[in-house]
Amino acid sequence: MAKVDLSLFSLAGKSALVTGATGSFGRVASMALANAGADVVLTAGHEQELNKIADEVRKTGRKVVTVARRPDTVEDGEAMVEAAVKSCGRLDIAVVASGYNAPVATVDMTLEQWETIMNANIRACWIVSRAAGKQMIKQGGGGKIVLTSSTRGKLGYPAGYSAYCPSKGATDSLIKTLACEWGKHGINVNGIGPTVFRSPLTAWLFTEDAKTARTNILTRLPLGRLGEPEDLAGALMFLAAPASDFCTGQIIYPDGGYTAG
């Protein structure tokens, strides 16, 4: 029997950027990448929380750099990438783990609320991807870009998601577009599309008071439970590692089977 080549999942010698590192998925992503051997640049808007997660990641023995910025502007994205290049000499992996949602009925939602969600999701993905792609093309050797989508990128939702669903649908389209544009440079662009997983935004669904709402969701989940941030780590490691070198323009759904039904 042929042996599995575990080096396909090694990130030894790689440099990775993670935005939204203080979020539930961002923390898991940061630890997973470091445990696989990558040096990491962690970014987020909350400096105190950012320093806490950085201290945890340093326990892996990998180099850790922090940038207390959100990807709000082109300059922010470029500063994040520059930090990676300055610290590690190059950038091999970029993971956009940041995102935002605040459900409001469409007829009650203001344009400002809509733009806030769109900016936090699709605009941030474009900003980071642009900066990372520019550097990866410049340095040669390809690279991996992983964006955070959602099952809501392909499915609507009847509860005030008229900003969130379009933002994730646009993220899916950006993934496919960049994959086509940058494939000639050896840059793989893919996405992770989870369903509900435990985070500050969804914590209420895990309480006893939300039993009815939770039960309604679980009827659509063949695996019979809500997600945990750790459930996203396997998909991320595949997309960040050499194992996915022939995979680009794809969205992997660690969603308990939600999109299968």
C-alpha positions in Angstrom: 0.0 0.0 0.0 1.4 3.4 -1.0 2.2 5.7 1.9 0.4 9.0 2.3 2.7 11.9 1.6 2.1 14.1 4.7 4.5 16.7 3.3 1.6 17.7 1.1 0.1 19.4 4.2 3.3 20.9 5.5 3.7 24.7 5.5 7.3 24.6 6.7 9.2 27.7 5.5 6.0 29.5 4.4 4.8 32.9 5.3 1.1 33.5 6.0 -1.1 36.5 6.5 -4.4 36.2 8.5 -6.9 39.1 8.7 -9.5 39.0 11.4 -7.1 37.0 13.6 -9.1 37.8 16.8 -12.3 36.3 15.4 -13.4 32.7 16.1 -12.2 31.4 12.7 -9.2 33.8 12.7 -7.9 32.3 15.9 -8.2 28.8 14.6 -6.7 29.7 11.3 -3.7 31.4 13.0 -3.0 28.4 15.2 -3.4 25.8 12.4 -1.1 27.6 10.0 1.6 28.0 12.7 1.3 24.4 13.8 1.8 23.3 10.2 5.1 25.3 10.2 4.2 28.7 8.8 5.4 32.0 10.2 2.4 34.3 10.5 1.4 37.9 10.3 -1.8 38.5 12.3 -4.0 41.5 11.7 -7.1 42.8 13.5 -8.6 46.1 14.7 -8.5 45.2 18.4 -4.8 45.5 19.4 -5.2 44.1 22.9 -7.0 41.0 21.7 -4.6 40.7 18.8 -1.6 40.6 21.2 -3.3 37.8 23.2 -3.8 35.5 20.2 -0.2 36.4 19.1 1.1 35.2 22.4 -0.7 31.9 22.0 0.5 31.4 18.5 4.1 32.1 19.6 4.0 29.0 21.8 4.2 26.9 18.5 7.7 28.3 18.1 6.9 30.1 14.9 7.6 33.7 14.1 4.6 36.0 14.8 4.1 39.6 13.7 1.0 41.7 14.5 -0.5 44.6 12.5 -3.3 46.4 14.4 -5.3 47.3 11.3 -8.5 46.3 9.5 -8.5 45.9 5.7 -10.6 49.1 5.2 -8.4 50.7 2.6 -5.9 49.8 -0.1 -3.2 51.2 2.1 -4.2 48.9 4.9 -3.9 45.9 2.7 -0.5 46.9 1.4 0.7 47.6 4.9 -0.3 44.1 6.0 1.5 42.5 3.1 4.6 44.7 3.6 4.8 43.5 7.2 4.9 39.9 6.0 7.6 40.7 3.4 9.6 42.7 5.9 9.4 40.0 8.6 9.6 36.8 6.5 11.1 37.9 3.1 8.0 37.0 1.1 4.3 36.1 1.3 3.1 32.7 0.4 -0.4 32.4 2.0 -3.2 35.0 2.6 -6.3 34.1 4.6 -9.2 36.6 4.9 -10.9 35.4 8.1 -12.6 38.7 8.9 -16.3 39.4 8.2 -19.4 40.9 9.6 -23.2 40.7 9.7 -26.0 42.5 11.4 -29.4 41.2 10.2 -32.0 43.9 9.5 -35.2 43.7 7.5 -34.6 45.1 4.1 -37.3 47.8 4.4 -35.7 48.9 7.7 -32.1 48.7 6.6 -30.3 52.0 5.9 -27.9 52.4 3.0 -25.1 52.9 5.6 -25.9 49.6 7.3 -25.9 47.9 3.9 -22.6 49.4 3.0 -21.0 48.5 6.3 -21.7 44.8 5.7 -20.7 44.9 2.1 -17.4 46.7 3.0 -16.5 44.3 5.8 -17.0 41.3 3.6 -16.5 41.7 -0.2 -14.5 45.0 -0.1 -12.1 43.7 2.5 -11.6 40.5 0.4 -10.8 42.5 -2.7 -8.4 44.8 -0.8 -6.4 41.9 0.8 -6.5 39.8 -2.4 -5.2 42.7 -4.5 -2.3 43.4 -2.2 -1.4 39.7 -1.7 -1.7 38.9 -5.4 0.4 41.9 -6.4 3.2 40.6 -4.1 2.9 37.0 -5.1 3.2 37.9 -8.8 6.2 40.1 -8.1 8.1 37.5 -6.1 7.2 34.6 -8.3 6.6 31.0 -7.1 2.8 31.2 -6.9 0.9 31.4 -3.6 -2.4 30.6 -1.9 -5.3 32.9 -1.2 -8.2 31.7 0.9 -11.3 33.9 1.3 -14.1 33.3 3.8 -17.5 32.9 2.1 -20.6 31.3 3.5 -23.4 28.9 2.5 -25.2 32.2 2.1 -23.1 32.9 -0.9 -25.3 30.4 -2.8 -28.5 30.4 -0.7 -30.9 33.2 0.3 -32.2 33.6 3.8 -35.6 35.0 5.0 -34.3 37.1 7.9 -32.8 40.4 6.9 -29.8 39.2 5.0 -30.1 41.4 1.9 -26.6 42.7 2.5 -24.9 39.6 3.9 -26.0 37.1 1.2 -25.0 39.4 -1.7 -21.7 40.1 -0.1 -20.9 36.4 0.1 -22.2 35.8 -3.4 -19.8 38.5 -4.6 -17.0 36.8 -2.6 -17.7 33.6 -4.5 -17.6 35.4 -7.8 -14.3 37.2 -6.8 -12.8 33.8 -5.9 -13.6 32.4 -9.4 -12.5 35.6 -11.2 -9.1 35.9 -9.4 -8.5 32.1 -9.9 -8.9 32.6 -13.6 -6.8 35.8 -13.7 -3.9 34.6 -11.6 -3.7 30.9 -12.5 -1.0 31.7 -15.0 1.1 33.0 -12.0 0.6 29.8 -10.0 -1.6 31.5 -7.5 -4.5 29.4 -6.1 -7.6 31.3 -5.0 -10.2 29.4 -3.1 -12.8 29.9 -0.4 -14.4 28.3 2.7 -18.2 28.4 3.0 -19.3 27.5 6.5 -22.8 27.4 7.8 -23.6 28.5 11.4 -20.6 28.0 13.6 -19.9 29.2 17.2 -18.7 32.8 17.3 -19.7 36.0 19.1 -22.2 36.8 16.4 -23.9 33.4 16.7 -23.4 32.6 20.4 -27.1 33.2 21.1 -28.0 30.2 19.0 -26.2 27.9 21.4 -28.2 29.0 24.4 -31.3 27.3 25.9 -33.4 30.3 25.0 -32.7 29.7 21.3 -33.8 26.1 21.3 -36.6 26.6 18.7 -34.4 28.6 16.3 -31.6 26.0 16.8 -33.9 23.1 16.1 -35.1 24.7 12.9 -31.6 25.0 11.7 -30.7 21.5 12.7 -33.4 20.1 10.6 -31.4 21.2 7.6 -28.1 19.8 8.9 -27.6 16.1 8.1 -24.8 15.8 10.6 -27.1 17.0 13.3 -25.1 19.7 15.0 -24.0 23.3 14.6 -20.5 24.0 13.7 -17.4 24.9 15.8 -14.6 27.1 14.5 -12.3 24.0 14.6 -14.5 22.4 11.9 -13.0 24.9 9.4 -9.4 24.0 10.1 -9.2 21.0 7.9 -10.5 22.8 4.8 -8.2 25.7 5.4 -5.1 23.5 5.8 -5.9 21.7 2.5 -6.4 25.0 0.7 -3.2 26.6 2.2 -0.9 23.6 1.6 0.6 21.9 -1.5 -2.1 19.3 -1.3 -4.4 21.8 -3.2 -2.0 22.8 -5.9 -4.4 21.7 -8.6 -7.5 23.2 -6.9 -8.5 26.8 -7.7 -11.6 28.8 -8.0 -13.5 26.5 -5.6 -15.5 27.0 -2.5 -15.4 24.2 0.1 -18.4 23.9 2.3 -17.6 22.6 5.8 -21.4 22.9 6.6 -22.5 19.7 8.1 -24.2 18.8 4.8 -26.4 22.0 4.7 -25.9 22.7 1.0 -26.4 19.1 0.1 -30.2 19.2 0.9 
